[in-house]
Amino acid sequence: MLDEDQAQRPRGTVAFPISLAWCVIVVVEADTAWTGGRDRGPGVPGALRALERAFDLVFRAVANPWRHLGALGFFFFWVATASGIYLYLFFDTSVTGAYESVERLTHGQWYAGGVVRSLHRYASGAMVATVALHFVKELVGRRFAGFRWFSWVSGVPLVWLLLASGITGYWLVWDRLAQFVAMATAEWFDALPLFGEPIARNFAFPAAVSDRFFTLIMFLHVALPLALLAGMFVHIQRVNYADVLPARALGWGAFLALLALALAKPALSQGAADLATEPQTLALDWLVLGFYPLIYRFSPEALWIVAAAATLGLLILPFAARGERVPVARVDLANCNGCARCFADCPYAAIVMQPRAGGKAGQKHAAVVAGLCAGCGICTGACPSSTPFRSSERLVTGVDMPQQPIDAVRAELERKLARLHGEGRVVVFGCEQAAALHGCAGRGAATLSLTCVGQLPPAFVEYALRHGADGVLVASCLEGECVYRIGDTWTAQRLAGEREPHLRVTVPRERLRVVRAGAGEEKTLAQALTRFREALARMPRNEPRGSSRSKAPRALAAAQTGARG
């Protein structure tokens, strides 16, 4: 179908993204050893993070396309679906009528059908580009192993469904490009030992193509996107509160960009298909059809081998990746009252509510699905039993993290509060995935780093203030950078009284400061701490007060008095 010159022309264009993808994989494997924690070094992950933060300055995190690629993928799918329904109303599914009906839509009603056709074309391409970027971002961030394996594995087939949906759409136009795509696809499938007669014979001469062919292609062009949609929802089944709808500003911005492109460069056909001749010059859609020249540059068999190897490699990648075993949350039935707050707050659907054995009718308790648990501790922060004011010697909560039990957090807080002295005594709760706290230590501040800031029960803020701290600073990730997706959001809502368990209204809000400082932004955090201490210096000194935990206030107060004396 293509002469030697045409086969070689796109070679570099196609080779570049393939080479780039290979380089990304090599860099990820060599530069980013998976530990489950933050990545502070340079390289691809750091460069991508810097790019996202640069876009934040222009769009803000809520409308930053880099932070909402999944939501944009869904959005472009719906735009393509809505525009496709309109086009279907005017499409003629016959050999002689297909091309003409598309031309009437494009030129006869350019103000509607022409614009809608272009929107359909560009929304489909935008979805392919968005999925590709989403794939690279997840690969670079190594978000494919451990508890994330299901989302990764279920996403691999979606790439093929998406490409197949786009390819069948190009067939329906039945122009010269569609002719090339049909013949090249037939030759590619003929390389498989599945068919008794070559499929390419169906395109050997004009009379070989019948109306049944277009009925079949139309069926595929409807069935494949439906299968894609079903797969997309399977893809997010193990993700609570999945980002499937972009913010209004981002959604309108994306749609207006598509509309502007549709008006500035309308999608046009490339002449009616003619099976008696071979197309000589074609404008390919490199996003969807970019691999087709490889069929002629190498061989159909070679392309099948590469496609199969790539697919298999991506499917086994989560199980071949090196990684530490994530500690799994543990439920203590004696301290679980079945409130289901942990169930509601878990980002990865790792907590289920089960009937309590021997309990009353309808009484339930939380249970952890080990294979889904991210080990983030957000459930601990949601549990009402995590309050540090409980008078028991050992604090046991309803659901806890073995690597950092809430009792150990309380004990560490009490030890560090006892050593605080001077003016502007601040307790800094931080996140292991965000800015490191080492720059805050030794500056009249007691620092406690948690697996995720969502692990922090709001009552710990009040506990620190009651036990002698002048202020509490909570340092979380930048918006959109939470490694566990929503830990920073839940913490902000709990502290604002918008989500249970909430910080009590009696806690003086002027003594609480919430700061967003991502990985590598230790200077930003240190500056925020300095400003907070300056503000606290203008307030009366906060003295220790009594609480339901009777022994601790007196012991801490005595220790602090001795330190000041």
N, C-alpha and C positions, 0 to 999 in steps of 0.2 A: 504493500500500500504506500510506503514511503520510499523514495529513492535514497541512495547512499548519503547524499548531501543533507537531505532532510532528516535522516536518522541521526546524523552526527551533530546537527545544529543544537538540539536541546540537551545534548549530553552533559555539558558542563552545568546547565541549569538544574538538571535532575540530580547530578552527582553532588552538588553543593549541599542540599539539605540532608542527603544520606550521610555524607562525610561529617556534617555538623552533628547529626544525631549520634554517630559513632563516637565523636570526640566528647560529647556530653556524657555518654556512658562511661568512657575511659576516665574522664576527670572525676566523675562521681565516685567510681570505685577506688580511685587512687587518692583522692583528696578529702573524702568525707567518710571516715570510719564511723559506722552507726553506733551511737551510744545511747540514744533515746533522749539526750540532752541538747543543750543549745550548741550552735555552731558559730564560733566567733571569728574564725579565721577568714582569710581571703579566699579567692577562688570563685567558682560558679555560684554556690549558694550565697556568698556575701555580695556578689555583683547583682544577683537577682533581688536580694533584699534591698540593696541601695536603689535599684530601679523602682521598686515598689514604693519606697519612701519618697523618691523624687516625684512620682505621680501623685502621692498624697498631698504634696504642696500645692498642686494645681486643682485636683478633683476632690480632695478630702477622702478619707478611707472609705466612707460609705458609698462613694461614687467612683472609686478607683477601679477601673476595669481589670487590672492585674490581680486584685484581691477578690474578684467575683467572677472568675472565668466560668465556673460551673453554672451560676445563675444566668450568665450571658448565653451559654450553650442552650439552656432551656428556652430562653427568650427568643433566640434566633430560630429555634425549632418551631415555636408557635407562630412567628412571623411567616416562615416558609409554609407552614400548614395552612394558615388563613389565606395567604395569597394563592396557594395551590388549589384550594377549593374554588376560588373565583375563576381561575384559569380552566379548571375542569368543566365548568358550566358551558364554556364556549369551544372546548376542544373536540375535534372530529377524529374518532379512533378508526381511521381507515387509511390505507396506503395513499390514496389519491387526495384525501382531505386533511391529513395531519399537518403537513407543511403549510397549506393554504390557510387553515384555521388559525395557526400561530401567527402567520403574517397579517391576517385581518385583525387579530387582537393587537399586534404590535403597531401597525400603521393606521388601521381603520379607526381605532379608538385609543390613540396613543396617550390621551389624557387619563385614561383609566386602565384598559388592558395592557397598554405598553408599559405604563409605570408599574403596574402590579407584576407583570412578567419580570421586569428588572428587579423589583423588590424580592421576588421569589428566587431569582438567580443569585443576587448578592447576599441575601439572608442565608441561603444554603452554603455559599462560599465562606461567609463569616462564621458559620457554625463549625465548618471543617477547620478553619484557622484557630478558632477558640478552643476546640477539642485538642488540636495539636499543641497549643501553648499550655493548656491544662495538663496534658500528658508530660511535657517537658518539665513543668514546674513541680509536679508530683515526683517525677523521677529524680530531679536534682535535689529535692528535699528529702529523698529516700522515704517517702510516705507510701510504701507499698508492702512492707513486711509487718510481721507481728499481727496485732489486732486489725490492721488495715488490709490484710491480704484479700478479704472478700471483695472489697470495693475495687481493688486493683484488678483482680482476676475477672470480675464481672464487667469491668470496663473494656477489656481487650476485645471481646467480640463486637462491642458497639462501634469500634473503628471500622470494621468490615461492613457492618450494616449501614453505617453512615456513607461510606464510599459507594456501596451498591445502590443506595437510594439516589445518590447524585448521578451515578452512571446511567441508571434507567431513565432519569429525567432528561438527560441529553439525548437519549435514543428517541424520545417522543417527538422532539422537534423535527426529526427526519430531514435534516439539512446535510451538507457535505461533512460536517463534523460528526453528526450522528452516524453517517455511513461509515466513516473511519472507525468510530468507537465500536459499532456493531461488528464490523469485520475483524477488528483487532481482538475483541473479546471472544468471538467465535474461534479464532486461531489459538488464542490462549487456552481456552477450555478444551480444544481438540488435542492439546498436549497430554491431557489426562486420559488414561485407558478406561473411560467410562461409557463412551458412546460407540455404537456400532458403525455409524456413518458420520463423517465429518460435519460439524455444525456449519462450517464456513460455506458449504454447498448451498445453504439457504440464502446466501447473498451473492451467488455466482452470476445471476442475471436478473433483470427487473421483475420478471414474472414470478420469480421464486419467493418473493415477499408477499404475504397475503394479509388480509384484514385481521386474521386471527393473531398474527404476530403482534399487532398493535394492541389488541385486546389483552394479550398476555403481558406485554410490557406495561400497560396501564394498571393491570392487576398487581404486578410486582411493584410498581411505583407507589401504590397505595399500601400494599401489604408490608413492604420493607420498612417504611417509616413507622407503621403501627408496631411492628416488631421492635424497632429502635426505641420507640416511646416506652413500650413495656420493659425493655432492657434498661432504660434510663431509670425507671422507678425501682427495678430490682437493684440497680447499682447503688442507690441511696438507702436501701432498707436498713442497713446497720448504722445509719447516721441519723441521730435525732436532730430536729430543727435544721434540716438540710437547706442550703442556700440555693433555692430553685427559682427565686423571683428577684430580679435586681431592684435596687432602690429606684424611686420614681425618676430622680434626676439622671441616673445611669440608663434606665430603660428608655426614656425620651431622647436622651442624647444619642444612644445607639440607633434608635429608629430614625431620627432626623438625619443621622449620618448616612444610613442606607437610602433614605429618600433623596438626599442631595446627590448621592452617587448615581441613583437611578435616573435622575433628571439630567445630570451632567454627562453621563455615559450610558445610554440605554443599551440593554441587552438585545443584540440583533442576530438573526440567522446568517448562515454563511452559504446561501444558495441551496436550491433544492437538491436532494440526494439523487444521484444518477448512477445506478449500479453498472451501467455500460462503460463508465470511465472511472479512473482512480483520482481521488483528490490529490492535488499537487502542493498547495499551500494552505495551511490551516492555522488558525489562532487557537491554541489549546488553553483550557482552564487548568493551570498548573496545580491548583489546590486539589482538584478532584481527579484530573486525568494525567497528572504529571508522570506517572509510572508507565504509561502506554508506550512511549518511544523505546523503553528498555526492552520491550518484547522483540523489537526488530534490531536493536543494537546488540543484544546478546541472543537469547532464545526464550521461547515460552517455558520450556522445561526449567531453565535456569531461574527464571522469575518465580516459578512455583516453588522451587527449592528455597529461594531467599525468603519468600512470603511465609512458607511453612516454618522455616527455621526461626524467623523473627517472631512469629506468633507463639511458637512453642517456647522460645526464650523468654518472652514477656510473661507467659503464663507460669513458668517455673521460677521466675525471678524472686517472688516473695519467699519461696521455700529454700532458695539457694543463698539468700543474702545472710551475711554474718550479722549477728545482733545479740544483745543481752536479753535475757528473759525478763519480761515486765512483771514486777510484783503485782499480785492480784488483790483487790480489796476483800476484806473479810467481814462477814456479818456476825454480830453477837446477838443471838435471839433474846437474851435476857434484857438487852437494852434497846431493842428495836420495837417500836410501838405500832409499826405498820402505817406510818403517816404518808408514805410514798413520795416524800420530797426528794430522796435520792433517785428514785425511779424517774421523776420528772426532770431532774437536772442532769442526768448522765448524758454526755455528748454522743455516746456510741451504743446506746441501747443495751448496755452490759448488765443492767439491773432489771430484774423482773419481780413481780409481786406474786407470792405463792400462798395458798391457804395454810394457816398455822395449824400444825398437828396438835390435837387436843384442845384447840382454842374454840371460841364461840363461833357460831355460824357467821360467815362473811369476814371473819378476822384473818388478816394476812400478815406476812412478813417479807422483808426484802431478801432476795437471793442473787448472787453474782454469777453471771455466765463468764467463766474464766477466759474463754477464747476471745471474748469481745472487750475485756477490760483493758483500758489504757494505762492503768496505774496512776491516774492523775490526782486522785484525792478529792475531786469536786464533790463526790458523794459525802465525804466526811464533813465538808463545809456546809452541806445541806442538812445534815442530821441534827435534830434538836437536842439530842443527847450529848452533843459535842461541846456544850457550854462549860467553860472552865470553872464556873461558880459552884459546881457540884462539890459537896463536902467530902466525898469519898477520897481516901488516901490515893487510890489509883483511879485515874479517869478512864473509864471504858465506855466507848460510844457504840451506837447501833451498827455503824459500818466504818471501818478504819483501814488505814494503810500499814502493812507490816514494815515497810522500809522507813516510815516516819509516823509512828502512832501519835495520836492526839495527846496522850498522856506525856509523851516525851517532849512534845511542843510546849505544853504547859510548864513542865519542869524546866525546860531551857529558858522560857520566858521569865520564870520566877528567879532563876539564877542570875540572869542578865539584868533584871530590874534591881536586884539587890546590889549590884556593882555600879549602878548609875549614880552620878552625883553632879553637883554644879547646877548651873542654870540651863534652861532649854533642854530638859531630858526628853529624848524622843525614842520611841520604839519604832523601828522600821521593819515592816513585814514585806518581804520581796518574793520573787518568783525565780526558780532556777533557770527558766527559759528566757527571762528578760535581763535587764541590766544587772550585773553583779553588784553585791552589796559591800564588797571590800573597801570601796572608797568612802563609805559612810561610817565604818567601824572606827572607834577611837576618837570620835568627834562629839562626845556627849550623847551617843546614840547606841542603842542595843539593837542588833540586827538579827532577824530570823528569816531564813530562806526556806520557802516551801516548794514542793514539787510543782505546784501550780497555785497561783494566787487564789483560785477558786476553792482551794483546800481550807482557806481561812474562815472559821466560823465568826460571824460578826461580833459575838459576845466577847471574843478575845480583845477587841478594841476597847470595850468598856472595862474589861478586866485589867488591862494595862493602865488605863487612866485611874482606876480606883486604887491601884497599887503603886502609885507614885510617879508615873510618867506624866510629863507636862503636855505631851502631844503624841499622836500616832500617825505615822506616814505609811500609807499602803502603796507600794510600787508594783504596777502591773505592766503587761506587755503593751505595745502600741496597738491601737485598734486595728483588728484584722490580722494580727501576728500571733495570736494565742496558738501555741502548738497543739493544744487540746480544744481549739475552735471557739469555745464559749465561756471558758473559765473567767476571763476578765469581765465579760458582760454580766454573768451572774453575780460576781462580787460587787460590781458597781451598783447593780439593782438592789442587792441585799443591804448595802451600806446606805442607799438612798431611801430605804423603807418600801421599795417597790416589789420585793420578792422575799419569800420566807426561806430561812429564818432572817428576820430583819434586825437592824441595829435599833435599839430602843430610842424613843424620841427624847428621853431624858439625858442622853449622852450629848455633851456640848459639841456641836458640829464645828465650832471654830478651832477645836483642838484635834480635828481630824483632817488630814490632807491626802487626797488620792492623786498619784502622779503616774503618768504613762511614760515609761522609758524602756525602749526595746533593747535587745542584745547589742552591746557595743556602745550604748549611750550612758555609760557610767558618769560622764561629766554632767550630763543633763540631770541625772538623779542627785548628784552631789550639790549642784546649784539649787535644786528644789529644796533639799534639806536645809541648806543655809538660809534661804528665804523663809522657810517655815520656822526655824529657830529664832530668826529676827522677829517674826510676828509673835511667837510665844513669849519673847522677852518683854513685850509690851502688855502681857496679861499677868494677872496675879499667879503666884506659884501654886501649883496643883498639889495638895497634900494627900497622902494615902487615906482612904476611907474604909470603913468596915464593909464586909460582904458576907454572903452565906457560907463562904469557905472560911471558917473562923480562925484557923491557926495562921494562915498565910499573911493576912494584913499586918498582924502584930509582928511577925518574924521579919517581914520585908521592911516594915517601918523602922524596926530596931536596927536592922542592917544598914539602912540608908542613913539613919541618924549617926551611927558609928562612923560611917564613911565620911560624913560631913564634919564630924568632930575631929 
